[in-house]
Protein backbone atom coordinates (compact mmCIF):
# COMPACT_ATOMS: atom_id res chain seq x y z
CA UNK A 1 0.00 0.00 0.00
CA UNK A 2 1.48 3.43 -0.98
CA UNK A 3 2.40 5.87 1.76
CA UNK A 4 -0.41 8.25 0.79
CA UNK A 5 -3.02 5.52 1.18
CA UNK A 6 -1.52 4.54 4.55
CA UNK A 7 -1.89 8.14 5.71
CA UNK A 8 -5.48 8.26 4.49
CA UNK A 9 -6.24 5.01 6.29
CA UNK A 10 -4.61 6.35 9.45
CA UNK A 11 -6.69 9.54 9.27
CA UNK A 12 -9.87 7.53 8.76
CA UNK A 13 -9.15 5.29 11.72
CA UNK A 14 -8.33 8.28 13.93
CA UNK A 15 -11.65 9.91 13.00
CA UNK A 16 -13.53 6.69 13.79
CA UNK A 17 -11.74 6.38 17.13
CA UNK A 18 -12.55 10.02 17.96
CA UNK A 19 -16.24 9.50 17.16
CA UNK A 20 -16.29 6.38 19.33
CA UNK A 21 -14.64 8.24 22.21
CA UNK A 22 -17.20 11.02 21.84
CA UNK A 23 -20.05 8.54 22.21
CA UNK A 24 -18.28 6.86 25.11
CA UNK A 25 -17.70 10.25 26.71
CA UNK A 26 -21.45 10.88 26.70
CA UNK A 27 -21.92 7.62 28.56
CA UNK A 28 -19.11 8.58 30.93
CA UNK A 29 -20.83 11.91 31.62
CA UNK A 30 -23.92 10.03 32.80
CA UNK A 31 -21.80 7.80 35.04
CA UNK A 32 -19.71 10.63 36.46
CA UNK A 33 -21.13 10.82 40.00
CA UNK A 34 -20.79 7.13 41.00
CA UNK A 35 -17.38 6.90 39.33
CA UNK A 36 -16.14 10.04 41.06
CA UNK A 37 -17.22 8.55 44.39
CA UNK A 38 -15.10 5.49 43.61
CA UNK A 39 -12.13 7.61 42.56
CA UNK A 40 -12.06 9.60 45.78
CA UNK A 41 -12.72 6.60 48.03
CA UNK A 42 -9.00 5.92 48.72
CA UNK A 43 -8.64 9.51 49.92
CA UNK A 44 -11.71 9.22 52.16
CA UNK A 45 -10.45 5.93 53.58
CA UNK A 46 -7.25 7.62 54.73
CA UNK A 47 -9.24 10.34 56.46
CA UNK A 48 -11.40 7.75 58.25
CA UNK A 49 -8.56 5.46 59.27
CA UNK A 50 -6.23 8.13 60.59
CA UNK A 51 -8.64 10.79 61.73
CA UNK A 52 -6.93 13.43 59.60
CA UNK A 53 -8.19 16.02 57.18
CA UNK A 54 -7.56 14.60 53.72
CA UNK A 55 -9.81 15.60 50.84
CA UNK A 56 -9.84 16.46 47.15
CA UNK A 57 -9.65 20.18 46.51
CA UNK A 58 -11.21 22.07 43.58
CA UNK A 59 -9.17 25.25 43.33
CA UNK A 60 -10.75 27.14 40.44
CA UNK A 61 -14.25 28.24 39.50
CA UNK A 62 -14.39 25.90 36.49
CA UNK A 63 -12.27 23.12 38.00
CA UNK A 64 -15.28 20.95 38.87
CA UNK A 65 -16.54 21.19 35.28
CA UNK A 66 -13.08 20.37 33.88
CA UNK A 67 -12.94 17.43 36.25
CA UNK A 68 -16.24 16.06 35.00
CA UNK A 69 -15.15 16.42 31.35
CA UNK A 70 -11.88 14.61 31.98
CA UNK A 71 -13.52 11.81 33.95
CA UNK A 72 -16.11 11.43 31.18
CA UNK A 73 -13.41 11.12 28.51
CA UNK A 74 -11.45 8.74 30.71
CA UNK A 75 -14.53 6.54 31.04
CA UNK A 76 -15.07 6.88 27.30
CA UNK A 77 -11.66 5.30 26.70
CA UNK A 78 -12.55 2.36 28.95
CA UNK A 79 -16.11 1.91 27.67
CA UNK A 80 -15.11 2.01 24.00
CA UNK A 81 -12.06 -0.22 24.38
CA UNK A 82 -13.45 -2.85 21.95
CA UNK A 83 -14.04 -0.13 19.34
CA UNK A 84 -10.67 1.60 19.32
CA UNK A 85 -8.79 -1.68 19.75
CA UNK A 86 -10.58 -2.99 16.65
CA UNK A 87 -9.59 0.15 14.76
CA UNK A 88 -5.98 -0.53 15.73
CA UNK A 89 -6.31 -4.05 14.35
CA UNK A 90 -7.99 -2.82 11.16
CA UNK A 91 -5.17 -0.32 10.55
CA UNK A 92 -2.42 -2.89 11.13
CA UNK A 93 -4.11 -5.49 8.89
CA UNK A 94 -5.63 -3.62 5.93
CA UNK A 95 -4.58 -6.19 3.31
CA UNK A 96 -5.87 -9.39 4.87
CA UNK A 97 -8.25 -11.70 3.04
CA UNK A 98 -11.79 -12.21 4.23
CA UNK A 99 -10.75 -15.48 5.88
CA UNK A 100 -7.85 -13.85 7.70
CA UNK A 101 -10.03 -10.97 8.81
CA UNK A 102 -11.88 -13.43 11.01
CA UNK A 103 -8.83 -13.24 13.23
CA UNK A 104 -10.30 -9.92 14.34
CA UNK A 105 -12.80 -11.77 16.50
CA UNK A 106 -10.03 -13.58 18.34
CA UNK A 107 -7.99 -10.39 18.48
CA UNK A 108 -10.78 -8.53 20.25
CA UNK A 109 -11.61 -11.52 22.46
CA UNK A 110 -8.05 -11.41 23.83
CA UNK A 111 -7.12 -7.73 23.57
CA UNK A 112 -10.12 -6.25 25.38
CA UNK A 113 -9.85 -8.47 28.50
CA UNK A 114 -6.09 -7.87 28.62
CA UNK A 115 -6.53 -4.10 28.46
CA UNK A 116 -9.19 -4.21 31.17
CA UNK A 117 -7.06 -6.57 33.27
CA UNK A 118 -4.17 -4.11 33.13
CA UNK A 119 -6.49 -1.27 34.11
CA UNK A 120 -7.87 -3.38 36.97
CA UNK A 121 -4.36 -4.17 38.20
CA UNK A 122 -3.58 -0.45 38.24
CA UNK A 123 -6.75 0.21 40.22
CA UNK A 124 -5.69 -2.49 42.70
CA UNK A 125 -2.36 -0.74 43.26
CA UNK A 126 -3.86 2.75 43.50
CA UNK A 127 -5.08 2.66 47.15
CA UNK A 128 -1.64 1.49 48.28
CA UNK A 129 -0.08 4.41 46.42
CA UNK A 130 -2.41 6.93 48.04
CA UNK A 131 -1.71 5.50 51.49
CA UNK A 132 2.03 5.56 50.87
CA UNK A 133 2.16 9.18 49.74
CA UNK A 134 -0.12 10.24 52.59
CA UNK A 135 2.45 8.89 55.06
CA UNK A 136 4.82 11.67 54.03
CA UNK A 137 2.42 14.39 55.18
CA UNK A 138 3.68 15.82 58.50
CA UNK A 139 1.39 15.36 61.54
CA UNK A 140 -0.93 18.15 62.62
CA UNK A 141 -1.24 19.32 59.02
CA UNK A 142 -4.01 19.24 56.44
CA UNK A 143 -3.57 17.45 53.13
CA UNK A 144 -5.73 19.11 50.47
CA UNK A 145 -5.19 16.98 47.37
CA UNK A 146 -5.57 18.89 44.09
CA UNK A 147 -8.41 17.16 42.24
CA UNK A 148 -6.93 17.80 38.79
CA UNK A 149 -3.52 16.42 39.68
CA UNK A 150 -5.08 13.44 41.42
CA UNK A 151 -7.20 12.61 38.39
CA UNK A 152 -4.23 12.94 36.03
CA UNK A 153 -2.27 10.60 38.27
CA UNK A 154 -5.05 7.98 38.24
CA UNK A 155 -5.63 8.18 34.48
CA UNK A 156 -1.92 7.95 33.68
CA UNK A 157 -1.44 4.85 35.80
CA UNK A 158 -4.60 3.06 34.63
CA UNK A 159 -4.03 3.72 30.93
CA UNK A 160 -0.33 2.87 31.13
CA UNK A 161 -1.11 -0.49 32.68
CA UNK A 162 -3.86 -1.21 30.16
CA UNK A 163 -1.67 -0.39 27.15
CA UNK A 164 1.22 -2.35 28.65
CA UNK A 165 -0.93 -5.47 28.81
CA UNK A 166 -2.08 -4.86 25.23
CA UNK A 167 1.39 -4.94 23.65
CA UNK A 168 1.62 -8.78 23.39
CA UNK A 169 -1.51 -8.78 21.26
CA UNK A 170 0.13 -6.25 18.94
CA UNK A 171 3.11 -8.63 18.72
CA UNK A 172 0.85 -11.42 17.48
CA UNK A 173 -0.92 -9.08 15.04
CA UNK A 174 2.39 -7.98 13.50
CA UNK A 175 3.39 -11.62 13.16
CA UNK A 176 0.10 -12.64 11.54
CA UNK A 177 0.46 -10.02 8.82
CA UNK A 178 4.06 -11.08 8.14
CA UNK A 179 5.78 -7.91 9.32
CA UNK A 180 7.75 -9.51 12.18
CA UNK A 181 8.76 -13.17 12.50
CA UNK A 182 8.87 -15.07 15.78
CA UNK A 183 12.68 -15.33 15.63
CA UNK A 184 12.85 -11.51 15.75
CA UNK A 185 10.82 -11.40 18.96
CA UNK A 186 12.85 -14.30 20.35
CA UNK A 187 16.15 -12.53 19.64
CA UNK A 188 14.99 -9.58 21.74
CA UNK A 189 13.53 -11.48 24.70
CA UNK A 190 16.14 -10.13 27.12
CA UNK A 191 15.32 -6.58 26.10
CA UNK A 192 11.62 -7.36 26.46
CA UNK A 193 12.11 -8.56 30.05
CA UNK A 194 14.24 -5.53 30.84
CA UNK A 195 11.65 -3.16 29.36
CA UNK A 196 8.87 -4.92 31.33
CA UNK A 197 10.68 -4.41 34.63
CA UNK A 198 11.66 -0.82 33.81
CA UNK A 199 8.07 -0.07 32.81
CA UNK A 200 6.79 -1.67 36.02
CA UNK A 201 9.27 0.33 38.10
CA UNK A 202 8.16 3.59 36.47
CA UNK A 203 4.44 2.93 36.18
CA UNK A 204 3.81 1.42 39.60
CA UNK A 205 2.97 4.21 42.01
CA UNK A 206 4.54 2.46 45.00
CA UNK A 207 8.28 1.84 45.45
CA UNK A 208 7.97 -1.62 47.02
CA UNK A 209 9.32 -4.60 45.09
CA UNK A 210 6.18 -6.74 45.45
CA UNK A 211 4.01 -4.29 43.53
CA UNK A 212 6.63 -3.99 40.81
CA UNK A 213 6.86 -7.79 40.49
CA UNK A 214 3.05 -8.04 40.42
CA UNK A 215 3.14 -5.93 37.26
CA UNK A 216 6.39 -7.07 35.61
CA UNK A 217 5.89 -10.84 35.93
CA UNK A 218 2.45 -10.91 34.20
CA UNK A 219 3.86 -8.72 31.41
CA UNK A 220 6.77 -11.13 30.91
CA UNK A 221 4.42 -14.11 30.89
CA UNK A 222 2.22 -12.39 28.32
CA UNK A 223 5.28 -11.68 26.17
CA UNK A 224 6.35 -15.32 26.15
CA UNK A 225 2.79 -16.49 25.54
CA UNK A 226 2.60 -14.17 22.52
CA UNK A 227 6.00 -15.45 21.39
CA UNK A 228 4.69 -19.01 21.55
CA UNK A 229 1.72 -18.08 19.37
CA UNK A 230 4.06 -16.45 16.85
CA UNK A 231 6.30 -19.55 16.75
CA UNK A 232 3.33 -21.85 16.11
CA UNK A 233 2.06 -19.54 13.37
CA UNK A 234 5.45 -19.39 11.62
CA UNK A 235 5.88 -23.16 11.76
CA UNK A 236 2.41 -23.76 10.34
CA UNK A 237 3.04 -21.26 7.55
CA UNK A 238 6.46 -22.77 6.77
CA UNK A 239 4.96 -26.27 6.53
CA UNK A 240 2.31 -24.96 4.16
CA UNK A 241 4.94 -23.31 1.93
CA UNK A 242 7.14 -26.41 1.92
CA UNK A 243 4.14 -28.58 0.96
CA UNK A 244 3.65 -26.32 -2.06
CA UNK A 245 7.32 -26.61 -3.02
CA UNK A 246 8.03 -23.01 -2.07
CA UNK A 247 10.83 -21.70 0.15
CA UNK A 248 10.11 -20.88 3.75
CA UNK A 249 9.64 -17.30 4.83
CA UNK A 250 13.34 -17.12 5.69
CA UNK A 251 14.29 -18.24 2.17
CA UNK A 252 15.35 -21.82 3.02
CA UNK A 253 14.00 -24.98 1.42
CA UNK A 254 12.82 -28.20 3.06
CA UNK A 255 16.10 -30.02 2.28
CA UNK A 256 18.25 -27.14 3.55
CA UNK A 257 20.31 -28.23 6.58
CA UNK A 258 20.17 -24.69 7.92
CA UNK A 259 16.36 -24.66 7.96
CA UNK A 260 14.76 -24.10 11.33
CA UNK A 261 13.93 -27.29 13.19
CA UNK A 262 16.52 -29.46 11.35
CA UNK A 263 19.67 -30.94 12.80
C-alpha positions as CSV (number, residue, x, y, z in Angstrom):
1,X,0.0,0.0,0.0
2,X,1.5,3.4,-1.0
3,X,2.4,5.9,1.8
4,X,-0.4,8.2,0.8
5,X,-3.0,5.5,1.2
6,X,-1.5,4.5,4.5
7,X,-1.9,8.1,5.7
8,X,-5.5,8.3,4.5
9,X,-6.2,5.0,6.3
10,X,-4.6,6.3,9.4
11,X,-6.7,9.5,9.3
12,X,-9.9,7.5,8.8
13,X,-9.1,5.3,11.7
14,X,-8.3,8.3,13.9
15,X,-11.6,9.9,13.0
16,X,-13.5,6.7,13.8
17,X,-11.7,6.4,17.1
18,X,-12.5,10.0,18.0
19,X,-16.2,9.5,17.2
20,X,-16.3,6.4,19.3
21,X,-14.6,8.2,22.2
22,X,-17.2,11.0,21.8
23,X,-20.1,8.5,22.2
24,X,-18.3,6.9,25.1
25,X,-17.7,10.3,26.7
26,X,-21.4,10.9,26.7
27,X,-21.9,7.6,28.6
28,X,-19.1,8.6,30.9
29,X,-20.8,11.9,31.6
30,X,-23.9,10.0,32.8
31,X,-21.8,7.8,35.0
32,X,-19.7,10.6,36.5
33,X,-21.1,10.8,40.0
34,X,-20.8,7.1,41.0
35,X,-17.4,6.9,39.3
36,X,-16.1,10.0,41.1
37,X,-17.2,8.5,44.4
38,X,-15.1,5.5,43.6
39,X,-12.1,7.6,42.6
40,X,-12.1,9.6,45.8
41,X,-12.7,6.6,48.0
42,X,-9.0,5.9,48.7
43,X,-8.6,9.5,49.9
44,X,-11.7,9.2,52.2
45,X,-10.4,5.9,53.6
46,X,-7.2,7.6,54.7
47,X,-9.2,10.3,56.5
48,X,-11.4,7.8,58.3
49,X,-8.6,5.5,59.3
50,X,-6.2,8.1,60.6
51,X,-8.6,10.8,61.7
52,X,-6.9,13.4,59.6
53,X,-8.2,16.0,57.2
54,X,-7.6,14.6,53.7
55,X,-9.8,15.6,50.8
56,X,-9.8,16.5,47.2
57,X,-9.6,20.2,46.5
58,X,-11.2,22.1,43.6
59,X,-9.2,25.2,43.3
60,X,-10.7,27.1,40.4
61,X,-14.2,28.2,39.5
62,X,-14.4,25.9,36.5
63,X,-12.3,23.1,38.0
64,X,-15.3,21.0,38.9
65,X,-16.5,21.2,35.3
66,X,-13.1,20.4,33.9
67,X,-12.9,17.4,36.2
68,X,-16.2,16.1,35.0
69,X,-15.2,16.4,31.4
70,X,-11.9,14.6,32.0
71,X,-13.5,11.8,33.9
72,X,-16.1,11.4,31.2
73,X,-13.4,11.1,28.5
74,X,-11.4,8.7,30.7
75,X,-14.5,6.5,31.0
76,X,-15.1,6.9,27.3
77,X,-11.7,5.3,26.7
78,X,-12.6,2.4,28.9
79,X,-16.1,1.9,27.7
80,X,-15.1,2.0,24.0
81,X,-12.1,-0.2,24.4
82,X,-13.4,-2.8,21.9
83,X,-14.0,-0.1,19.3
84,X,-10.7,1.6,19.3
85,X,-8.8,-1.7,19.7
86,X,-10.6,-3.0,16.7
87,X,-9.6,0.2,14.8
88,X,-6.0,-0.5,15.7
89,X,-6.3,-4.1,14.3
90,X,-8.0,-2.8,11.2
91,X,-5.2,-0.3,10.6
92,X,-2.4,-2.9,11.1
93,X,-4.1,-5.5,8.9
94,X,-5.6,-3.6,5.9
95,X,-4.6,-6.2,3.3
96,X,-5.9,-9.4,4.9
97,X,-8.2,-11.7,3.0
98,X,-11.8,-12.2,4.2
99,X,-10.7,-15.5,5.9
100,X,-7.9,-13.9,7.7
101,X,-10.0,-11.0,8.8
102,X,-11.9,-13.4,11.0
103,X,-8.8,-13.2,13.2
104,X,-10.3,-9.9,14.3
105,X,-12.8,-11.8,16.5
106,X,-10.0,-13.6,18.3
107,X,-8.0,-10.4,18.5
108,X,-10.8,-8.5,20.2
109,X,-11.6,-11.5,22.5
110,X,-8.1,-11.4,23.8
111,X,-7.1,-7.7,23.6
112,X,-10.1,-6.2,25.4
113,X,-9.9,-8.5,28.5
114,X,-6.1,-7.9,28.6
115,X,-6.5,-4.1,28.5
116,X,-9.2,-4.2,31.2
117,X,-7.1,-6.6,33.3
118,X,-4.2,-4.1,33.1
119,X,-6.5,-1.3,34.1
120,X,-7.9,-3.4,37.0
121,X,-4.4,-4.2,38.2
122,X,-3.6,-0.5,38.2
123,X,-6.7,0.2,40.2
124,X,-5.7,-2.5,42.7
125,X,-2.4,-0.7,43.3
126,X,-3.9,2.7,43.5
127,X,-5.1,2.7,47.2
128,X,-1.6,1.5,48.3
129,X,-0.1,4.4,46.4
130,X,-2.4,6.9,48.0
131,X,-1.7,5.5,51.5
132,X,2.0,5.6,50.9
133,X,2.2,9.2,49.7
134,X,-0.1,10.2,52.6
135,X,2.5,8.9,55.1
136,X,4.8,11.7,54.0
137,X,2.4,14.4,55.2
138,X,3.7,15.8,58.5
139,X,1.4,15.4,61.5
140,X,-0.9,18.1,62.6
141,X,-1.2,19.3,59.0
142,X,-4.0,19.2,56.4
143,X,-3.6,17.5,53.1
144,X,-5.7,19.1,50.5
145,X,-5.2,17.0,47.4
146,X,-5.6,18.9,44.1
147,X,-8.4,17.2,42.2
148,X,-6.9,17.8,38.8
149,X,-3.5,16.4,39.7
150,X,-5.1,13.4,41.4
151,X,-7.2,12.6,38.4
152,X,-4.2,12.9,36.0
153,X,-2.3,10.6,38.3
154,X,-5.1,8.0,38.2
155,X,-5.6,8.2,34.5
156,X,-1.9,8.0,33.7
157,X,-1.4,4.9,35.8
158,X,-4.6,3.1,34.6
159,X,-4.0,3.7,30.9
160,X,-0.3,2.9,31.1
161,X,-1.1,-0.5,32.7
162,X,-3.9,-1.2,30.2
163,X,-1.7,-0.4,27.1
164,X,1.2,-2.4,28.6
165,X,-0.9,-5.5,28.8
166,X,-2.1,-4.9,25.2
167,X,1.4,-4.9,23.6
168,X,1.6,-8.8,23.4
169,X,-1.5,-8.8,21.3
170,X,0.1,-6.3,18.9
171,X,3.1,-8.6,18.7
172,X,0.8,-11.4,17.5
173,X,-0.9,-9.1,15.0
174,X,2.4,-8.0,13.5
175,X,3.4,-11.6,13.2
176,X,0.1,-12.6,11.5
177,X,0.5,-10.0,8.8
178,X,4.1,-11.1,8.1
179,X,5.8,-7.9,9.3
180,X,7.7,-9.5,12.2
181,X,8.8,-13.2,12.5
182,X,8.9,-15.1,15.8
183,X,12.7,-15.3,15.6
184,X,12.9,-11.5,15.7
185,X,10.8,-11.4,19.0
186,X,12.9,-14.3,20.3
187,X,16.1,-12.5,19.6
188,X,15.0,-9.6,21.7
189,X,13.5,-11.5,24.7
190,X,16.1,-10.1,27.1
191,X,15.3,-6.6,26.1
192,X,11.6,-7.4,26.5
193,X,12.1,-8.6,30.0
194,X,14.2,-5.5,30.8
195,X,11.7,-3.2,29.4
196,X,8.9,-4.9,31.3
197,X,10.7,-4.4,34.6
198,X,11.7,-0.8,33.8
199,X,8.1,-0.1,32.8
200,X,6.8,-1.7,36.0
201,X,9.3,0.3,38.1
202,X,8.2,3.6,36.5
203,X,4.4,2.9,36.2
204,X,3.8,1.4,39.6
205,X,3.0,4.2,42.0
206,X,4.5,2.5,45.0
207,X,8.3,1.8,45.5
208,X,8.0,-1.6,47.0
209,X,9.3,-4.6,45.1
210,X,6.2,-6.7,45.4
211,X,4.0,-4.3,43.5
212,X,6.6,-4.0,40.8
213,X,6.9,-7.8,40.5
214,X,3.0,-8.0,40.4
215,X,3.1,-5.9,37.3
216,X,6.4,-7.1,35.6
217,X,5.9,-10.8,35.9
218,X,2.5,-10.9,34.2
219,X,3.9,-8.7,31.4
220,X,6.8,-11.1,30.9
221,X,4.4,-14.1,30.9
222,X,2.2,-12.4,28.3
223,X,5.3,-11.7,26.2
224,X,6.4,-15.3,26.1
225,X,2.8,-16.5,25.5
226,X,2.6,-14.2,22.5
227,X,6.0,-15.4,21.4
228,X,4.7,-19.0,21.5
229,X,1.7,-18.1,19.4
230,X,4.1,-16.4,16.8
231,X,6.3,-19.6,16.7
232,X,3.3,-21.8,16.1
233,X,2.1,-19.5,13.4
234,X,5.5,-19.4,11.6
235,X,5.9,-23.2,11.8
236,X,2.4,-23.8,10.3
237,X,3.0,-21.3,7.6
238,X,6.5,-22.8,6.8
239,X,5.0,-26.3,6.5
240,X,2.3,-25.0,4.2
241,X,4.9,-23.3,1.9
242,X,7.1,-26.4,1.9
243,X,4.1,-28.6,1.0
244,X,3.6,-26.3,-2.1
245,X,7.3,-26.6,-3.0
246,X,8.0,-23.0,-2.1
247,X,10.8,-21.7,0.2
248,X,10.1,-20.9,3.8
249,X,9.6,-17.3,4.8
250,X,13.3,-17.1,5.7
251,X,14.3,-18.2,2.2
252,X,15.4,-21.8,3.0
253,X,14.0,-25.0,1.4
254,X,12.8,-28.2,3.1
255,X,16.1,-30.0,2.3
256,X,18.3,-27.1,3.5
257,X,20.3,-28.2,6.6
258,X,20.2,-24.7,7.9
259,X,16.4,-24.7,8.0
260,X,14.8,-24.1,11.3
261,X,13.9,-27.3,13.2
262,X,16.5,-29.5,11.4
263,X,19.7,-30.9,12.8
